[in-house]
Amino acid sequence: MRIFRNCAFALFVLIVGTNLPSPLYAVYAHSFGFSPVVLTLIFATYAGVLVPSLLLWIIVAYALSALLRRLMQRFDLYRLVWHRALFDFAFFVCLLGGVVYLSEFLS
């Protein structure tokens, strides 16, 4: 169930992230003379390209997170953590950010 919550939160962040530049689309439509249909296609293309590419990195970060959680459990490092679920989620988000950063850095 935890993976579902993590993926749902990641998708929520993606949706919010794709909606943040929405006010700029009206400026672009006015500046370039786009019709509402073209504006909708631009928005759909942006969201459609962003979500699948990030899903690959979510899977990589989750696999790395599972491995590191297993190591933490083996060496009893969770005794130092105040709230395990919150720590696991924050750790996953940090790993995801690191994986995405490294993918940009290496390419």
C-alpha atoms as an extended CHARMM CRD file, in Angstrom:
* protein
*
       107  EXT
         1         1  MET       CA              0.0000000000        0.0000000000        0.0000000000  PROA      1               0.0000000000
         2         2  ARG       CA              2.9380000000        2.3290000000        0.6570000000  PROA      2               0.0000000000
         3         3  ILE       CA              4.1190000000        2.1450000000       -2.9610000000  PROA      3               0.0000000000
         4         4  PHE       CA              0.6420000000        3.1770000000       -4.0940000000  PROA      4               0.0000000000
         5         5  ARG       CA              0.7330000000        6.2260000000       -1.8210000000  PROA      5               0.0000000000
         6         6  ASN       CA              4.2130000000        7.1450000000       -3.0340000000  PROA      6               0.0000000000
         7         7  CYS       CA              3.2350000000        6.8260000000       -6.6810000000  PROA      7               0.0000000000
         8         8  ALA       CA             -0.0040000000        8.7170000000       -6.0870000000  PROA      8               0.0000000000
         9         9  PHE       CA              1.9000000000       11.5360000000       -4.4230000000  PROA      9               0.0000000000
        10        10  ALA       CA              4.4660000000       11.6250000000       -7.2370000000  PROA      10              0.0000000000
        11        11  LEU       CA              1.6630000000       11.7920000000       -9.7920000000  PROA      11              0.0000000000
        12        12  PHE       CA              0.0080000000       14.5690000000       -7.7780000000  PROA      12              0.0000000000
        13        13  VAL       CA              3.2580000000       16.5340000000       -7.8100000000  PROA      13              0.0000000000
        14        14  LEU       CA              3.5260000000       15.9980000000      -11.5650000000  PROA      14              0.0000000000
        15        15  ILE       CA              0.0000000000       17.2120000000      -12.1420000000  PROA      15              0.0000000000
        16        16  VAL       CA              0.5590000000       20.2940000000      -10.0050000000  PROA      16              0.0000000000
        17        17  GLY       CA              3.8530000000       20.9090000000      -11.7760000000  PROA      17              0.0000000000
        18        18  THR       CA              2.2420000000       20.7250000000      -15.1920000000  PROA      18              0.0000000000
        19        19  ASN       CA             -0.5020000000       23.1140000000      -14.1200000000  PROA      19              0.0000000000
        20        20  LEU       CA              1.8020000000       25.7860000000      -12.7060000000  PROA      20              0.0000000000
        21        21  PRO       CA              2.7750000000       27.2760000000      -16.0820000000  PROA      21              0.0000000000
        22        22  SER       CA             -0.8790000000       27.3280000000      -17.2210000000  PROA      22              0.0000000000
        23        23  PRO       CA             -1.3030000000       31.1090000000      -16.7920000000  PROA      23              0.0000000000
        24        24  LEU       CA              1.5350000000       31.5940000000      -19.2820000000  PROA      24              0.0000000000
        25        25  TYR       CA             -0.4100000000       29.7300000000      -21.9560000000  PROA      25              0.0000000000
        26        26  ALA       CA             -2.9150000000       32.5920000000      -22.2210000000  PROA      26              0.0000000000
        27        27  VAL       CA             -0.0120000000       34.9980000000      -22.7340000000  PROA      27              0.0000000000
        28        28  TYR       CA              1.4190000000       32.7000000000      -25.4160000000  PROA      28              0.0000000000
        29        29  ALA       CA             -1.9700000000       32.4060000000      -27.1070000000  PROA      29              0.0000000000
        30        30  HSD       CA             -2.3140000000       36.1740000000      -27.2410000000  PROA      30              0.0000000000
        31        31  SER       CA              1.2890000000       36.7620000000      -28.3530000000  PROA      31              0.0000000000
        32        32  PHE       CA              1.4030000000       34.0910000000      -31.0480000000  PROA      32              0.0000000000
        33        33  GLY       CA             -2.2670000000       34.0250000000      -32.0330000000  PROA      33              0.0000000000
        34        34  PHE       CA             -2.9250000000       30.4240000000      -30.9670000000  PROA      34              0.0000000000
        35        35  SER       CA             -6.4690000000       29.1020000000      -31.1080000000  PROA      35              0.0000000000
        36        36  PRO       CA             -7.9440000000       27.3330000000      -28.0390000000  PROA      36              0.0000000000
        37        37  VAL       CA             -7.4290000000       23.9660000000      -29.7550000000  PROA      37              0.0000000000
        38        38  VAL       CA             -3.7210000000       24.6180000000      -30.3460000000  PROA      38              0.0000000000
        39        39  LEU       CA             -3.3590000000       25.8200000000      -26.7640000000  PROA      39              0.0000000000
        40        40  THR       CA             -4.9750000000       22.6120000000      -25.4920000000  PROA      40              0.0000000000
        41        41  LEU       CA             -2.6600000000       20.4980000000      -27.6370000000  PROA      41              0.0000000000
        42        42  ILE       CA              0.3900000000       22.3330000000      -26.2980000000  PROA      42              0.0000000000
        43        43  PHE       CA             -0.7140000000       21.7040000000      -22.7200000000  PROA      43              0.0000000000
        44        44  ALA       CA             -1.5110000000       18.0210000000      -23.3980000000  PROA      44              0.0000000000
        45        45  THR       CA              1.8350000000       17.4800000000      -25.1240000000  PROA      45              0.0000000000
        46        46  TYR       CA              3.7470000000       19.0110000000      -22.2320000000  PROA      46              0.0000000000
        47        47  ALA       CA              1.9840000000       16.8140000000      -19.6640000000  PROA      47              0.0000000000
        48        48  GLY       CA              2.1390000000       13.7440000000      -21.9170000000  PROA      48              0.0000000000
        49        49  VAL       CA              5.9080000000       14.0030000000      -22.3020000000  PROA      49              0.0000000000
        50        50  LEU       CA              6.6640000000       14.8030000000      -18.6720000000  PROA      50              0.0000000000
        51        51  VAL       CA              4.7480000000       11.9840000000      -16.9350000000  PROA      51              0.0000000000
        52        52  PRO       CA              6.1820000000        8.9120000000      -18.7400000000  PROA      52              0.0000000000
        53        53  SER       CA              9.7610000000       10.1190000000      -18.5130000000  PROA      53              0.0000000000
        54        54  LEU       CA              9.5010000000       10.7100000000      -14.7870000000  PROA      54              0.0000000000
        55        55  LEU       CA              7.7880000000        7.3580000000      -14.1970000000  PROA      55              0.0000000000
        56        56  LEU       CA             10.9470000000        5.5880000000      -15.3370000000  PROA      56              0.0000000000
        57        57  TRP       CA             12.9960000000        7.4900000000      -12.7520000000  PROA      57              0.0000000000
        58        58  ILE       CA             10.3550000000        6.7840000000      -10.0820000000  PROA      58              0.0000000000
        59        59  ILE       CA             10.8390000000        3.0590000000      -10.6590000000  PROA      59              0.0000000000
        60        60  VAL       CA             14.6320000000        3.3860000000      -10.4750000000  PROA      60              0.0000000000
        61        61  ALA       CA             14.4070000000        5.4610000000       -7.2790000000  PROA      61              0.0000000000
        62        62  TYR       CA             11.9580000000        2.9840000000       -5.7380000000  PROA      62              0.0000000000
        63        63  ALA       CA             14.2820000000        0.0340000000       -6.4310000000  PROA      63              0.0000000000
        64        64  LEU       CA             17.1910000000        1.9310000000       -4.9030000000  PROA      64              0.0000000000
        65        65  SER       CA             15.0100000000        2.9300000000       -1.9650000000  PROA      65              0.0000000000
        66        66  ALA       CA             13.9550000000       -0.6840000000       -1.3590000000  PROA      66              0.0000000000
        67        67  LEU       CA             17.5770000000       -1.7880000000       -1.3010000000  PROA      67              0.0000000000
        68        68  LEU       CA             18.6250000000        0.9750000000        1.0920000000  PROA      68              0.0000000000
        69        69  ARG       CA             15.5990000000        0.3600000000        3.3480000000  PROA      69              0.0000000000
        70        70  ARG       CA             16.5840000000       -3.2900000000        3.5690000000  PROA      70              0.0000000000
        71        71  LEU       CA             20.1180000000       -2.2920000000        4.5660000000  PROA      71              0.0000000000
        72        72  MET       CA             18.8090000000        0.1410000000        7.1500000000  PROA      72              0.0000000000
        73        73  GLN       CA             16.5810000000       -2.5400000000        8.5950000000  PROA      73              0.0000000000
        74        74  ARG       CA             19.4050000000       -5.0800000000        8.6580000000  PROA      74              0.0000000000
        75        75  PHE       CA             21.7150000000       -2.7460000000       10.5760000000  PROA      75              0.0000000000
        76        76  ASP       CA             18.8720000000       -1.5490000000       12.8370000000  PROA      76              0.0000000000
        77        77  LEU       CA             19.1970000000        2.0860000000       11.7840000000  PROA      77              0.0000000000
        78        78  TYR       CA             15.4470000000        2.6460000000       11.9610000000  PROA      78              0.0000000000
        79        79  ARG       CA             15.7550000000        2.9170000000       15.7440000000  PROA      79              0.0000000000
        80        80  LEU       CA             17.2410000000        6.3830000000       15.1150000000  PROA      80              0.0000000000
        81        81  VAL       CA             14.2120000000        7.4920000000       13.0980000000  PROA      81              0.0000000000
        82        82  TRP       CA             11.2610000000        9.2270000000       14.7040000000  PROA      82              0.0000000000
        83        83  HSD       CA              8.5450000000        8.1550000000       12.2150000000  PROA      83              0.0000000000
        84        84  ARG       CA              9.4690000000        5.3480000000        9.8550000000  PROA      84              0.0000000000
        85        85  ALA       CA              6.8160000000        5.9250000000        7.1650000000  PROA      85              0.0000000000
        86        86  LEU       CA              7.5640000000        9.6340000000        7.0170000000  PROA      86              0.0000000000
        87        87  PHE       CA             11.2810000000        8.9420000000        6.8570000000  PROA      87              0.0000000000
        88        88  ASP       CA             10.8060000000        6.3470000000        4.0820000000  PROA      88              0.0000000000
        89        89  PHE       CA              8.7520000000        8.7890000000        2.0380000000  PROA      89              0.0000000000
        90        90  ALA       CA             11.2050000000       11.6610000000        2.5090000000  PROA      90              0.0000000000
        91        91  PHE       CA             14.0790000000        9.3200000000        1.6910000000  PROA      91              0.0000000000
        92        92  PHE       CA             12.3050000000        8.2070000000       -1.5010000000  PROA      92              0.0000000000
        93        93  VAL       CA             11.6960000000       11.8100000000       -2.5850000000  PROA      93              0.0000000000
        94        94  CYS       CA             15.3560000000       12.6730000000       -1.9520000000  PROA      94              0.0000000000
        95        95  LEU       CA             16.4770000000        9.6070000000       -3.9040000000  PROA      95              0.0000000000
        96        96  LEU       CA             14.1460000000       10.5100000000       -6.7600000000  PROA      96              0.0000000000
        97        97  GLY       CA             15.5760000000       14.0130000000       -6.8700000000  PROA      97              0.0000000000
        98        98  GLY       CA             19.0920000000       12.5900000000       -6.8370000000  PROA      98              0.0000000000
        99        99  VAL       CA             18.3530000000       10.0930000000       -9.5930000000  PROA      99              0.0000000000
       100       100  VAL       CA             16.7840000000       12.7680000000      -11.8000000000  PROA      100             0.0000000000
       101       101  TYR       CA             19.6850000000       15.1360000000      -11.1150000000  PROA      101             0.0000000000
       102       102  LEU       CA             22.2510000000       12.4650000000      -11.9440000000  PROA      102             0.0000000000
       103       103  SER       CA             20.4040000000       11.5660000000      -15.1390000000  PROA      103             0.0000000000
       104       104  GLU       CA             20.6050000000       15.1900000000      -16.2480000000  PROA      104             0.0000000000
       105       105  PHE       CA             24.2140000000       15.4610000000      -15.1520000000  PROA      105             0.0000000000
       106       106  LEU       CA             25.3110000000       12.3040000000      -16.9640000000  PROA      106             0.0000000000
       107       107  SER       CA             23.5380000000       13.0050000000      -20.2470000000  PROA      107             0.0000000000
